[in-house]
Amino acid sequence: MVIQAAADDGEDDEVPGIGNEVEPTSTSSDPAVAAVAKIIDTSRIYGDLFRQLQAGPAFQAAKLLQDQDLLGTKKFLADVQKSMFPSALTGFAAGLRSMDQVAGREHLKYLKATAALSELAVGPGTLSAWRTSLQIESVIGEIIKGPVFKVPMPPVWATEEFRKSLSLTVHRQVYMTDWLARMDSGRGLLSEISSRPLSLYRDYLGSLGDSPTRFELDSSLHAGLGVNGLLGADALSSETVLGDADLEVEVADRVDDLLSPQQAGRLDVLEDLRRALTSIDTKVVEMLEGGWHVVRQAPPAAAEMAAQCAVESIDRAIRAAAPDSEVEKWLPTSGRPEKEWRSSNGRLTRAVRIRYIMRGHKDEAKMACTLVDNIISLQTQATARAQAIKHASAGDLSMARCLLGTAEHILTVLFVIERD
């Protein structure tokens, strides 16, 4: 059975007690069950997970909790092995929710272990994205409680508003992926298009330590908002959603909620972005404005047209800021392998132009390259669907907002944020 999440009230969702999340049904014939169970049973990560549960703050005064059954991990494994759930993914998610009740969602090492276990057992997709987003929320929680925001005289930019923006960005991300994980019993609501960038974003945040610089935190905020746009667009692009009009409306509503921090903060940075882009190429600003005009007009191919505007705005901006002559001079000393320099048609790749623009900041450049690559993947999907579309649906318009917003955040990282 599929569990519906309640409307967002700004608080973490309550989940049922251990063993009650998903009611077992008849034995599943899902061939993935045996494979998942074997991976879990033989994985070193599974042992690490149990040790993290034992070491968690919930057990400091609970000496009786020496039995794995009481921690939920044995039940988790047994449920998957016995094929008691409608699918391997449903049983896997139910077991994770059981363990969450015991370990709590602020135990970073535990969340790191469950994210690693999910990636190992089921690969990229909805469940892995959910566990990764929980880990991201925990990492951001540590950062905003750290020295940058807590010293007696924090930097002028380390405001309460900025702290809340970071927190809200990842909280909405968790809310979205949690809901999708409840809805997705093997239906593929998320793909590598969003789950891979999400994992890279997690790794980037984890590399910052407890005293990140202003550039790193600004990059974290805008990269996080960009990843949220990819999450929304990816969900709206899934075959399951496209084939179910009611589900499309429901997902579109959730995506609009996911984007609310992005849209609320858009006007705050729009003038800075407009000014920076105008100094590079005025056509870039016109393309972005054209994309938002498409959203307002809602033509049948809104998603395709917005995707085209998003990709073209990025391409024009990076070509203008990283002209061939300058990039050609830089490449021999860049340290980048020659196979990355040119595409099959002999032109300089987007990746080397972005790395040239962000030279000296390789981690942020890698994040920007990943976001751009996956916007292009979504554009390809939108173009393939466009001829069959007779009118713009709620999902098409939400996807258009996702892609344009993500493009603006990529361009903000490239051209607006002050570098150290």
N, C-alpha and C positions, 0 to 999 in steps of 0.2 A: 504494500500500500504506500501511496505517496503522501508525505506529510506536508501540509501547507504552513507557511510561516505567517505569523500575525503581522499586521501593519507595523511599520517602524515608529516607535514612540521615543526613539533616541536612547533607549536602554538595550542592553544585551538581551537576546531572546531567552526565555526560560525553556529548558528542555526537560523531558520527562526523566524519571529516575532510571537507574541502571536496569537494562534488560527490557524496557518498555518502549523504546523509540520506534521500533518497527516490529510489528507482530509477525512471527514466522508463519509462512504459508506452506503449501505442499513442497516436497523436495524439488529443487531446481535442476534442470538439465543444462544449465549454463556451463559451457565447457571452460569458461574462465575460472570457475570456482576452484578446481583442483590446482590450476597453475598458481593462482593467488595464494591459496593455502600453503602450497609447498614453499613459495618464496618467503612468506611470512614465517613459517615454521623454521626454516633453515637460515634466516637472515641474522647476521650479527646485530643489525639495527633493532631487531625485536628484543634481543637481550638488553641492548642499551636502553630501549624504551622502558622495560621493566625496572631497570636500575634508576632511571630518572623518576619513575613513579614512586619508588621506595624513598628516594632522597628528597622528594618534594616537601614543602612546608606543611602540607596537610598531615604528614605522618610523623612529625617530630615527637609528638607525645602519644603516638598510637603504636605501641610495641606489638599489639596483637596482629597488625596487618603484615604478617609474614607470608601469607598465602596468596598466590597470584589470583586465585578465584575472587578474593575480596577486592582486588585491584581492578577487576574487570578484564584483564588481559587474557586470562584463560578462556573466559566465556567468549570473548571476541574471536579467538582463534578457533574454538570449537564450533561456533556458529558458522563460520566460513567453511571449515572442513566438512561439516555435516550437510552442507547445502541446504540449510534451513530457511534461507531467504529467497525471495523471488529472483535475485541475481547476486553475483559476487559483489558488485558495487554497493548494493543496498545493505548487505551484511557487513561489508567493510565500514561503511559510513556509520551504521548503527553501533558497531563496536567502538569506533572512535568517539562517538558522542557519549557512550557509557564511560569510557576512560576520562573524558573531559570532566565529567561530574566528580570524579575522584581527584584528578590532578589540578583542575582549575585552568583558566586560560591566561594566567599571568606568569606561568612557569615556563620561561623561555627555553630551557634545555629540553623540557618535555615536548613543547611545540616544535622545536627543531627536529626532534626524533620522529614525531608523527609525520611531519612534512617529508622527511627523508624516506620513511617507510612507505608513504603513499606514492611517492615518485618511483620507488623501486617496485612496488607491487602492482600498480595500475598504470604507471606512466603518466604523461602529460594529459591534462583534461580537467574536468570539473572538480573532482575530489582533490586532486593535487593542488589546484588553484585555491580551493577553500583552506586547506591546511597551510599552504604557503602564505596566504593573506593573514591568517591568525599569527603566524610567526612574525610577519612584517609589523602587525599591530603591536606585538610585544616589544620588538626592537625599537620602534618609534616611541613607545611608552618609556623605555629606558632613556632614550635620548632627551626627551622633553622633561625628564626628571633630573637630567644631568647638569654638569657645571655651567654650561652655556646659559641656561635659563634660570639657574638657582643661585648664582653668585650674588653677593650684596649689590653690586653695580653691574648688571648684565649689559651687554652691548645694546645700543639704542635700537638696533633692528630686531633684537630678540624679545619682541613684544608678546603680550598675552594673546593678542589677535593672531600673530603668526603661529604661536604654539597651538592654538585651537584649530587653525587651518590645517596644519600637519596632522593633528589627531583626527579631525573630522574626515579628511581625505582617506585615511586608511580604515577608519571605522566604517565608512560607507562601502568600502571595498570588501570588508569582512561580511557586512550585512548582505551584499549582493551575492558573493560566492557561497555563503552559508545557505541562502535561499535556493540558489541553483543546485547545490548539492542535495538538498531535500527533494527537489523536483526531478533530479536526474538519476534514474535507475538504469543507467547504461544507454541513455538516449543521445549522448554526445552533445550536450548543450554548450560546452566550451571545448576548444581545440588548442593546438600548439600556438596558434596565432596570438592568443592571450596568455596561456599558461607559461610559455617560455619567457616572454618579457617579464611576467610577474616574478618568476624565479630569479631572473637576472637582477631585477629591482631589489629583491630580498637580499641577494648577495652584495649588491652595492651598499645598501644600508648597513649591512653587517660589517662592512669594511671601514666604516666611518669612525668607530670608537665612540667614547662618551663626550668628546669635545670637538664636534665637527665645525668647520669654518662656515662663514655666511654663504659663500659660493656653494659649498656642499649641501647646506640645508635648503637654499633656494632651488638648487638642482633636484633635491629630493622631493620638494613640494611639486614642482612642475612635471618631473618625470612620473610621480605618483598619479597626478591628475591625467597625464597622457596615457598611462597604463589603464586607468579606469575607463577612459574612452575606448581603448582596445577591448577591454572586457565586455563593455556594453555592445559594441559593434559585432564582436565575435558571437555573443549569445544570439543576437538578432539575425545573424547570418546562418545559424545552424539549420539543417534540413528539417529537423523536428519542429522548430519554431515557425519556419516558413510554410510548413504544411498544416499548421493548426492556427486558424485565425484568432480564436479565443486566447490561446497561449501567447500569440504574438502581442496582443493588446496588453496582457498581464506582464510580459517581459518588458515591453516598452515603458510601462508605468514604473517598473523597478529601475530601469535604466535612467529614466528621467530623474528619479530620486538619487541614483548614484551620481549623476552629473550636477546635482544642485550646488555643491560647493564650487565646482568648476564654473558654472554659470554665474554664481553670485560674485565670484572674484574676478570675472572676466573684464568687467568695466574698469576695475582698479589698475589692471596692467595694459589695457588696450591702447591707451595713448602712448605709453612707452614703446610698445611693440610697433604701433603705426609709425612713430617717429624713427625708430631704428630701421624698419623695413623700407621706409621712403628714402632714406639715405643710401640704401643698397640698390633698390629697383622699385620704382613706383608701381609697376605692374603687379608686384606681389601683393600689395595692399588691395588693389582692384580685384584680384582673384579671390582673396579671402572675403571681401565684401560681396562679391558675386555669389560665393557659396552660401553666405548667410541670407542673401536675397532669395536664393533657391528654397531655403528652409521656410521662409515666410510665404512664398508663392505656392509651394507644395505641388509642383508638377508631377506627372506619373513617374519619371525617372529621377526623383529627388536624391536618392542615395547615390546613384551613379554620378550625377552631376556634381554633388557635393564632394564625393571622393576624388573626382577629377580636379576640382578646384584645390582641394587639400594637397594632393600630390604635386600639381603644377606649381603651387605657391612655394612648396619646399624646394622643388627642383630649380626654379628660377632664382630663389634666394641663395642657394648654395653655389650655383654656377657663377652668380655675380660676385659673391664674397670669396670664392676660391677659383679664380680664372685659371685656365689651362697653363698659361705661361708660368705662374707662380707655383702651382702645384707640381709641375714638371721639374722645376728647380729643387723643390723640397723633397720629392720622393726618394732620390738616391741616398739621402741621409736620414730618412724618416724611420728606418728600421722595419717598415712594413714589407712583407714578402711580395715579390713582383707579381705573383698570381692574383693579388688583390687590386692591382693598379688599374686594370682595364677590363671592360666588359667584353662580351664576344664580338661586338661590333667595333672594338678598338678604342672606344671612348673611355675617358677617366670615369671610374665608378663613383656613385654617390658616397660610398663609405670613405674613399680616400679624400674626397672634398670635405666631408664632415670632420674627419680626423685632422685635416689641415687647419680648418677653422678653429678647432678645439685643441690644437697642439699644446702639449703640456698638461692636458687633462684627459688621459686615455680612458679612465673608467667612465666619465661622463660622456665621452665621445662614443664609447661602446654602447651605452644605454641609448643615446640618440640614434645611432645606426640601427639598433634593433627595433625601436619604435617606428622608424621610417620604413624598414623592410616589411613590417607587418601591416602598416597602412597600405602599402602597395599591394600586398596579398588581398586585403579587403577590397581595394579598388577593383582588382581583377574579378573577384566574386560578384561585386555589384554590377560590373559591366556585363558579365555573362548572364545575369538575371534580367537586365533592363528591358530587353525586347518583349518579355512576357508580361511586363507590368502595365496594367491599364489605368491605375490611379495610385496616388501615393497613400500608403497605409500609415498608421501610427508608428509601426516599426521602421518604415523607410525614413520618416522624419527624425525619429530618435537616432537612427544610425547616422544620418547626415550630421546631426549635432555632435555625435561622438567623434566622427572623423575630422570635422572642422576644428573642434575643440582640441583634439590631440595634435593636429597640425600647428595650432597656435602655441601650444605648450612646448612643442619641439623647437619652434622658431624662437620662443622666449629663452629657452636654454642656450640656443646657439648665438643669439644676438642681443639679448637684453640684460641678462644676469651679469653683474659685475664679477670679474674673475679675480682670484687672489694674486 
